[in-house]
């Protein structure tokens, strides 16, 4: 099976940090741009960040810019989302997704362009 599996979610206090991981199995991430999305209670799915195949190019939603960092380790077939200065508004289920990219710099914030999705990991920011 082709799978993406997120991990690292949990309960954290406001101002704290978490590092999410997303590991691929059944396929290599070398040919894929990657994205992180989240869905909070009562809200639609929201794009958070994306990273190119090379890992050099990145984009972040305004709501997380300066606080979150997207990285990838193709040798480990894994991507990461480092989340710092967490706020209650960051509470959501976080999903990673893979997009088969035509070149090494391709980026997209459009969920419809992503082919594979993980099952999600819960992040709760609360005091």
Legacy VTK file of the C-alpha trace (Angstrom):
# vtk DataFile Version 3.0
C-alpha trace
ASCII
DATASET POLYDATA
POINTS 127 float
0.000 0.000 0.000
1.038 3.587 -0.639
0.756 5.397 2.659
1.670 8.581 4.470
1.646 8.318 8.255
1.758 11.386 10.476
3.001 11.325 14.043
4.105 13.709 16.768
0.825 15.349 17.618
-0.377 15.830 21.147
-1.363 18.300 23.823
0.828 21.353 24.331
0.455 24.630 26.213
0.252 27.952 24.384
3.733 29.094 23.463
5.009 25.546 23.330
6.398 23.532 20.451
5.722 20.300 18.632
7.435 18.556 15.766
5.244 16.563 13.418
6.622 13.821 11.213
5.180 12.277 8.084
6.735 9.063 6.829
6.006 7.549 3.433
5.828 3.845 2.723
5.333 2.045 -0.568
6.757 4.913 -2.616
9.605 7.382 -2.562
9.072 11.070 -1.880
11.871 12.099 -4.242
9.402 12.985 -7.006
6.853 14.701 -4.786
6.312 18.155 -3.505
4.757 17.921 -0.060
2.138 19.833 1.829
0.778 20.177 5.332
-2.901 20.908 5.848
-5.048 21.152 8.933
-8.698 21.010 9.840
-9.968 22.612 13.024
-13.327 21.840 14.631
-16.141 23.435 12.661
-13.841 24.651 9.907
-12.867 23.571 6.418
-9.506 22.088 5.603
-6.820 24.768 5.561
-3.502 24.802 3.765
-0.573 25.345 6.141
2.663 24.952 4.205
4.307 23.288 1.228
7.812 22.317 0.213
9.365 21.543 -3.151
10.962 18.267 -4.182
14.405 19.671 -3.483
13.421 21.147 -0.131
14.789 24.537 -1.154
11.494 26.256 -1.990
8.802 26.650 0.645
5.579 28.543 1.236
3.677 29.206 4.435
0.202 30.412 5.226
0.184 33.871 6.779
-1.248 32.432 9.971
1.852 30.300 10.619
4.602 32.281 8.904
7.553 32.784 11.235
6.341 30.129 13.655
6.291 26.919 11.590
9.107 25.381 9.579
8.669 22.731 6.894
11.610 20.437 6.187
12.259 17.157 4.459
14.751 14.325 4.575
14.435 12.380 1.364
16.954 9.806 2.561
14.520 8.932 5.362
11.484 9.322 3.107
10.080 11.666 5.732
8.967 15.274 6.046
8.612 17.362 9.195
6.686 20.334 10.473
8.349 22.143 13.351
5.717 24.183 15.156
6.846 26.863 17.608
4.987 29.530 19.567
1.816 27.511 19.306
-1.527 29.206 19.801
-4.948 27.806 20.679
-5.980 28.634 17.108
-3.483 26.060 15.874
-5.588 23.281 17.370
-6.549 20.964 14.530
-5.981 17.622 12.913
-2.864 17.979 10.797
-2.482 16.096 7.520
0.495 15.638 5.255
0.010 15.164 1.539
2.130 14.377 -1.513
1.977 15.960 -4.973
3.780 14.448 -7.947
5.656 17.518 -9.087
6.816 18.238 -12.653
10.043 19.899 -11.523
12.164 20.375 -8.437
10.778 23.841 -7.621
7.065 23.210 -8.008
4.825 24.327 -5.138
1.090 24.291 -4.618
-1.318 25.283 -1.864
-4.269 23.639 -3.637
-5.417 20.514 -1.860
-6.973 19.141 -5.037
-3.505 18.805 -6.578
-2.271 16.396 -3.926
-2.436 12.693 -4.695
-1.722 10.989 -1.376
-2.889 11.923 2.101
-2.062 10.740 5.573
-4.583 9.825 8.239
-3.889 12.920 10.316
-2.516 13.600 13.772
-4.260 15.658 16.441
-2.625 18.813 17.760
-4.275 20.455 20.749
-2.992 23.745 22.145
-4.554 24.481 25.501
-3.624 25.733 28.939
LINES 1 128
127 0 1 2 3 4 5 6 7 8 9 10 11 12 13 14 15 16 17 18 19 20 21 22 23 24 25 26 27 28 29 30 31 32 33 34 35 36 37 38 39 40 41 42 43 44 45 46 47 48 49 50 51 52 53 54 55 56 57 58 59 60 61 62 63 64 65 66 67 68 69 70 71 72 73 74 75 76 77 78 79 80 81 82 83 84 85 86 87 88 89 90 91 92 93 94 95 96 97 98 99 100 101 102 103 104 105 106 107 108 109 110 111 112 113 114 115 116 117 118 119 120 121 122 123 124 125 126
